[in-house]
Amino acid sequence: MDKKTIGLNGEQAAAAYLKNKGFKIIQANYRMAGAEVDIIASTGDILCFIEVKTRKTCDYGAPEAFVTRAKQLKIIRAAKVFSARKPYRQYRVRFDVVSVLRSTDAMACDHLENAFEE
């Protein structure tokens, strides 16, 4: 399985996980000016911009540790543009990470709320 397919499978698992937690998925793979947000979802009055990291193992660190500050800044920039649109102006914004650990027969998700800030 190539890296792109692994990432896509992880994003699909993360979206299903978030839906089961009561999140409403607004958009997946939002792209804007060189930035991409894997999942944009809402819960109550919070608009969540979610980076998904998929790994086979934690041998080199937890998946969320691979969300660099440069990547965070790109997500923040995209979030500012997206959240300025109606009907999202009144929402509070939060930046989360969902780490997905995959084995041969399953995927385990872990949701880190408020993973980073502006």
Helices and strands as residue ranges (DSSP letters): H 3-20, E 24-32, E 35-43, E 46-55, G 63-66, H 69-83, E 92-102, E 107-116
